[in-house]
Amino acid sequence: MRVPGSVIESQPGRPRRAAPAGYTLIEVVLGAALVATILTLVVPQLWRWSARLRLELVCSEVVTGLRQAQFHAFTHSQFVGLKYWTQSQPVRWGVYRDGDGDGVLTADIRRGHDPPVRLHGAQGRLGASVWFGFPLGLRPRDPGDPGRYLDRLHDPIRFGRSDLVVFNHLGTSSPGTLYLTNGWDLAAVRVTNRSGRVRILHYDRHREVWR
């Protein structure tokens, strides 16, 4: 009599039923190929997303520094400048006030005539992964004049010919742009002269437009 759930011994002469087999070599190879394909598709997208995020964070840091200088100029009714020292790594920056009545000048900062409003700081995320500059091989259009392409790609901080952004007692500034890149993506932090408005723009290299 067969009892449900009981183990039946194989009878002599009858082949024993094979136990379920594990993964075959073909199944393992196909599974590994599937995982590799997924990683090939996903990892580059994650890297690009991470690189864009770092660029966005640095742009936000730059905007914060500009607004600090702008606010101090407005609240203290004086010329205040933000100076970038791009030769150092990490990039240093400082906010300075007009100490001798002739505006904020790089030469006066070096001589100590225009004292710092705050100590030199470092843009915390400016460094090996994000920097002032342009992607190699890319010549973008001018965000202020889309009909022409930018020249002087060795100069990513453009407030005249200086790395110094100066705000007056109304909180406005001479217009200018700071360009930042992660090696592929390009962003611009722009300051307009009439309102002192600070904006972040991103360049679509395929359509050649700023957004």
C-alpha positions as CSV (number, residue, x, y, z in Angstrom):
1,M,0.0,0.0,0.0
2,R,1.3,3.4,-1.0
3,V,1.3,6.0,1.8
4,P,1.1,9.6,0.5
5,G,4.3,11.4,1.1
6,S,6.3,8.2,1.6
7,V,9.5,7.5,-0.2
8,I,9.3,4.6,-2.7
9,E,12.4,2.6,-3.1
10,S,13.4,1.9,-6.7
11,Q,12.9,-1.7,-7.7
12,P,15.6,-3.8,-9.1
13,G,15.9,-3.4,-12.8
14,R,14.1,-0.1,-12.9
15,P,16.2,3.1,-13.4
16,R,16.2,5.5,-10.5
17,R,14.5,8.8,-11.3
18,A,17.2,11.5,-11.6
19,A,17.2,14.3,-9.0
20,P,16.5,17.8,-10.4
21,A,19.8,19.2,-11.8
22,G,21.3,22.6,-10.9
23,Y,22.1,25.4,-13.4
24,T,23.8,24.2,-16.5
25,L,26.9,25.9,-17.9
26,I,24.9,27.4,-20.7
27,E,22.4,28.9,-18.2
28,V,25.3,30.4,-16.2
29,V,26.9,31.9,-19.3
30,L,23.6,33.4,-20.5
31,G,22.9,34.8,-17.0
32,A,26.3,36.4,-16.8
33,A,25.9,37.9,-20.3
34,L,22.5,39.4,-19.3
35,V,24.0,41.0,-16.2
36,A,26.9,42.4,-18.2
37,T,24.5,43.9,-20.7
38,I,22.4,45.5,-18.0
39,L,25.5,46.9,-16.3
40,T,26.8,48.2,-19.7
41,L,23.5,50.1,-20.2
42,V,23.0,51.3,-16.6
43,V,26.5,52.2,-15.3
44,P,27.3,54.9,-17.9
45,Q,23.9,56.5,-17.3
46,L,24.6,56.5,-13.5
47,W,28.0,58.1,-14.1
48,R,26.5,60.8,-16.3
49,W,23.8,61.5,-13.8
50,S,26.4,61.8,-11.0
51,A,28.6,64.1,-13.1
52,R,25.7,66.3,-13.9
53,L,24.7,66.5,-10.2
54,R,28.2,67.5,-9.2
55,L,28.2,70.2,-11.9
56,E,24.8,71.5,-10.6
57,L,26.1,71.6,-7.0
58,V,29.2,73.6,-8.0
59,C,27.0,76.1,-9.9
60,S,24.9,76.5,-6.8
61,E,28.0,77.2,-4.8
62,V,29.1,79.9,-7.3
63,V,25.7,81.5,-7.2
64,T,25.8,81.5,-3.3
65,G,29.1,83.3,-3.4
66,L,27.9,85.9,-5.9
67,R,24.8,86.6,-3.9
68,Q,26.8,87.0,-0.7
69,A,28.9,89.7,-2.4
70,Q,25.8,91.3,-3.9
71,F,23.9,91.4,-0.5
72,H,26.9,92.9,1.3
73,A,27.2,95.7,-1.4
74,F,23.6,96.5,-1.1
75,T,23.3,96.5,2.7
76,H,26.6,98.5,3.3
77,S,26.2,100.8,0.3
78,Q,29.6,100.2,-1.1
79,F,31.5,98.5,-3.9
80,V,32.1,94.8,-3.1
81,G,33.9,92.3,-5.3
82,L,34.2,88.6,-5.4
83,K,37.6,87.4,-6.7
84,Y,38.4,83.9,-7.9
85,W,42.0,82.7,-7.5
86,T,41.9,80.0,-10.2
87,Q,45.7,79.3,-10.1
88,S,45.3,77.5,-6.7
89,Q,43.8,74.0,-6.2
90,P,41.2,73.8,-4.9
91,V,40.1,77.1,-6.4
92,R,39.9,79.9,-3.7
93,W,37.6,82.8,-3.6
94,G,37.1,85.9,-1.4
95,V,34.7,88.8,-1.0
96,Y,36.4,92.2,-0.7
97,R,35.1,95.8,-0.1
98,D,36.4,99.0,-1.6
99,G,38.8,100.4,0.9
100,D,40.2,103.4,-0.9
101,G,37.3,104.8,-2.9
102,D,38.3,103.7,-6.4
103,G,36.2,100.5,-6.6
104,V,37.4,97.0,-6.0
105,L,40.5,96.2,-8.0
106,T,42.7,93.1,-8.1
107,A,45.8,95.2,-7.6
108,D,44.3,96.8,-4.5
109,I,43.3,93.4,-3.2
110,R,46.9,92.2,-3.5
111,R,48.2,95.4,-1.8
112,G,45.7,95.1,1.0
113,H,43.9,98.4,0.1
114,D,40.6,96.5,-0.5
115,P,40.2,94.3,2.6
116,P,38.3,91.1,2.7
117,V,34.7,91.0,3.9
118,R,35.3,87.4,4.8
119,L,38.3,85.1,4.8
120,H,39.3,83.3,1.6
121,G,37.2,80.3,1.1
122,A,37.3,77.3,-1.2
123,Q,34.6,76.2,-3.5
124,G,34.1,72.8,-1.8
125,R,33.3,70.9,-5.0
126,L,35.5,72.7,-7.5
127,G,38.4,70.4,-8.3
128,A,39.3,67.4,-10.4
129,S,35.7,66.5,-11.4
130,V,34.3,70.0,-12.0
131,W,36.3,73.1,-13.0
132,F,36.1,76.5,-14.6
133,G,36.5,75.9,-18.3
134,F,35.0,74.3,-21.4
135,P,34.7,70.7,-22.6
136,L,37.6,69.7,-24.9
137,G,36.7,70.1,-28.5
138,L,33.5,72.0,-27.9
139,R,33.0,75.6,-29.2
140,P,29.6,76.7,-27.7
141,R,27.4,79.6,-28.8
142,D,27.5,82.8,-26.9
143,P,24.6,82.8,-24.4
144,G,24.3,86.6,-24.8
145,D,24.4,86.4,-28.6
146,P,23.3,83.0,-29.9
147,G,24.2,84.0,-33.5
148,R,27.9,83.7,-32.8
149,Y,30.3,81.2,-31.2
150,L,32.4,81.9,-28.2
151,D,36.1,82.7,-28.7
152,R,38.8,82.9,-26.0
153,L,38.0,79.4,-24.7
154,H,41.0,79.7,-22.4
155,D,39.1,82.3,-20.4
156,P,36.1,80.8,-18.5
157,I,35.5,83.7,-16.1
158,R,34.4,86.7,-18.1
159,F,33.7,90.0,-16.4
160,G,35.7,92.2,-18.8
161,R,39.2,90.7,-18.8
162,S,39.1,90.0,-15.0
163,D,38.3,87.1,-12.7
164,L,36.7,89.8,-10.4
165,V,33.0,90.4,-10.1
166,V,32.2,93.8,-8.6
167,F,28.7,94.9,-7.3
168,N,27.8,98.5,-6.5
169,H,25.6,99.9,-3.7
170,L,22.4,99.0,-5.8
171,G,23.5,95.4,-5.9
172,T,24.0,95.5,-9.7
173,S,27.2,94.5,-11.5
174,S,28.9,94.8,-14.8
175,P,27.5,91.8,-16.9
176,G,29.5,88.7,-17.0
177,T,29.5,84.9,-17.2
178,L,31.4,82.1,-15.4
179,Y,31.6,78.8,-17.4
180,L,31.9,75.5,-15.6
181,T,32.3,71.9,-17.0
182,N,32.7,68.3,-15.8
183,G,34.5,67.5,-19.0
184,W,31.4,66.8,-21.1
185,D,28.5,69.0,-19.8
186,L,28.8,72.8,-19.9
187,A,27.0,75.3,-17.6
188,A,27.1,79.0,-17.3
189,V,26.5,81.3,-14.3
190,R,25.4,84.6,-15.7
191,V,25.1,88.0,-14.0
192,T,23.0,90.7,-15.7
193,N,23.9,94.4,-15.2
194,R,20.6,96.1,-14.8
195,S,19.1,94.0,-12.1
196,G,22.1,92.0,-10.9
197,R,20.1,88.8,-11.5
198,V,22.1,85.6,-11.3
199,R,21.1,82.7,-13.5
200,I,22.3,79.2,-14.2
201,L,22.2,78.0,-17.8
202,H,23.0,74.6,-19.3
203,Y,24.3,74.0,-22.8
204,D,22.6,71.5,-25.1
205,R,25.6,70.6,-27.3
206,H,23.5,68.6,-29.8
207,R,21.0,71.4,-30.5
208,E,23.6,74.2,-29.7
209,V,21.2,76.1,-27.4
210,W,21.4,77.4,-23.8
211,R,18.6,76.4,-21.5
